[in-house]
């Protein structure tokens, strides 16, 4: 890859920040179009369900997120793979995280929930759960690998710390959704979803800055 190509990839790292801003706007503002929505108790996915009154507003606000999250993670992976940035363990973690963003973007787009708060009964809703399982597994595995890489290599320590923080948030959210009272389900669930979105933004910013962790070796 030419020097100009690498500069382009680095600049595209800013799409991670745009993705975070877009997703945050969708989560915060979409309930305005959903009468009776309780953000403390309901999942974020309820806002984008096919029958949800907020679906149209969500689609508009989250449109940049759907594109930018995939672009950011893919650019980070391409840069790390082409320039041999970081250790092999680090690059594997980045690759799995990128795969997770693709599965999330494509899978949730193909298999949205039919309606908020309903029992899972259709094929599409079952696939929605399968996509969620794949996203969670890949997120956890990739963050664990990046955390370990950060412990082993000084140049990857900063991103390793961020990965560890994201993993803690995701784990707390996953445990919380099954243990907290139903009226607080939405709070616990948001810890999980924002962990991945936030870490993607960190990766994009690190790529843009050319900071430690994404240096050529």
N, C-alpha and C positions, 0 to 999 in steps of 0.2 A: 504494500500500500504506500502511495506517495505521501509526502509531508502534508500536502494540501488535503488529502483524504483523511488523514489523522486529525487535522485541525477541524475538519467538518464534523467528524464524529464527536470531538470534544465539545464543539458548540451545541450539538444536538443533545448533550447531556442536560441542558436547561429544560428539555421537555419533561424531565422528571419533576422539576419544580412546578411546571404548568399542570402536570397530572395531579399533583397533590392539591394545588389550588382549586382545580376543577372538581375533584372528588369532594373536597371539603365544602365547596359551594353547593354541590348537589345534596350532600347529607344535611347541611344546615338549612337550606332554603326550600327544598322539595316538600317538607312537611307543611309549608304554607298552603299547598294545593291539596292537602290530604286532611280534611276535617276529622278531628278526633284522634289523629295519630299521636301515639305516646312514645316519644323517642327513648324514654327510659325503659320501656317494656318491650317494644317491637324491634324487629331486626331491620337492618338497612335495606335488605333485599325486598322487604314489603313495599318500599317506595317505588320500586321499578317493576313490580308485578304487573302482569298483563291487564288485570282489571282494576288496578290501583288508580285513583283519580289524579295522583301525582306523576303518573308514568310519563306524560308528555313533557312536563317541566324537568323531570329527572333526565330524560333523554337529551334535552337541550343543554342542560348544565354539565352533564357527565360526558358529552360527546368528545371534548378535548382529552378527558382522562382516558377514554377507551383507546384512543390513538396514541397519545403521548406516553402512556405507561409502557406499551409494547415497544415503541420507538426507543425510549430511554434504555430499557433493559437490554434490548438487542444491540444498541450502539456500544454499551459497556462491554457486553460479551464479545462483540467483534473486535473492539480495541484491545481487550485483554488477550484474546486468542491470537490476533495478528502480530501484536508487538511482544507477545510472550510476557506480558506484565504479570507480576506476582508468581507465586508458586503454583504447582499443578493442582494442589488441593484448593487453592484460592480460585483458580480458573474453573474447576469443576463445580464449586459452589455457585459461582456466577452463572455458569451454564444452566444449572438446575433452577436457579431463581428466574432466569430468562424463560425457560420452558414453562414455569408456573404462570408467568404473566401472559404467555400465549394461550395456555389452556383456560385461564380465567377469562380473557377477552373473548375468545372464540366460543368457549363452552357456555358461559352465561348468556352470550348473545343468541346462541342456538336454542338454549333450553331455559327460558325465564320461568319464574313461578307464574301459575295461572292467576292466583289471587292471594292476597295477604292473609296470613293466619289460617289457611285451610289445611286439611289433612293431605298428605302426599298420597296421591292415588293414580295419577296418569303416568305414562311413559316419560313425558317431558319433565315432570316434576321429579321422577326418580332419577333421571339423568342429571337434573340440577343438583341433587344430593351427591351423585357420583362425581360431578365436577368439583363440588365443594370439598369432597374427601381428597381428590387428587391435588387440589390447590393447597390444602392444609398440609398434606404429607410432603409435597415438594418444598413448601415454604419452610417447614421445620427442618428437613434434611439439609437444604441449602444453607440455612442460617447456622446450623450446627457446624457444617464444614467451614464456613467463613469464620466462625468464632474460634474453632480449633486452629485455623490458618493464622489468625491474629495472635494466638498464644505462641505459635511456633516461630513466626517471622516478625521481626521488629517493624519492617516497612509496611506490614499489613495490619498492624496493631490497631490503628484508629478505626478502620472499617470493621475489624474484629469486635471492637467494643460496641460499635453501632449495631452490628449483627446480634451480639449478645443481648443488648437492650431490646431490640425488636423481638427476639426469641422469648425473652421474659414477658413482654407485653402479650405476645401471641399465646403463650402457655397460660398466662393468667386469665386471658379472655376465654380460652377454650375450657379451662376448668370452671371458670365463673359461670359460663352459660349453663352448666349442668348442676351447679350447686347453689347459686344465688336465688332468692325468691323471684318468681316470674315477673314481678313488677320492675325488677332491675336487670332483666335479661338483655335489653338493648344496650345498657352501659357496658356490660361484659363483652358483648359481641363487637362493639366498636373498638375495644382494645385490640382485638384480633385483626380486624380489617385495616385499621389505621397503621398497625405495625408494619405490614407489607408495603402499603402505599408510601408510608414515611421512609422506609428503608430504600425503596426505589428512588425517592427524591435525593437521599443521601448519596447513593451511587452516582446519580446524574450530576450532582454538584461536584463530587470528587472527580468525575471524568472531565467536567468543564474546567476545573481548577488544575487538573493534572497533579493532584496531591498524592501523598504516600499511599500505596495500595494499588494504584494504577500507573506504576512507573515501569518503564522498559527494563528488562533484566538481560 
